[in-house]
Amino acid sequence: MSDLSVYRYDVAPIPPEEGGGYIVRFPDIPGCLGVGDTPEEAVEDGQQALFACLDALKAVDRPPPVASAPPA
């Protein structure tokens, strides 16, 4: 499964006291996240992180997680 659009992600602001910006999390892939100064930058970073997570799973012969719900 190489189509990243099947994975839902959440974008949330990071509080200023924690550095500010935005974070993207993929509920189906714990620990896979992206950050950026804007929501768009965070999504782009998150997509790169998702590629890396899926590549790492493939490298150890593990299947990619099944998407729990269609993206919003």
Helices and strands as residue ranges (DSSP letters): G 4-6, E 10-13, G 16-18, E 22-25, E 33-36, H 39-59
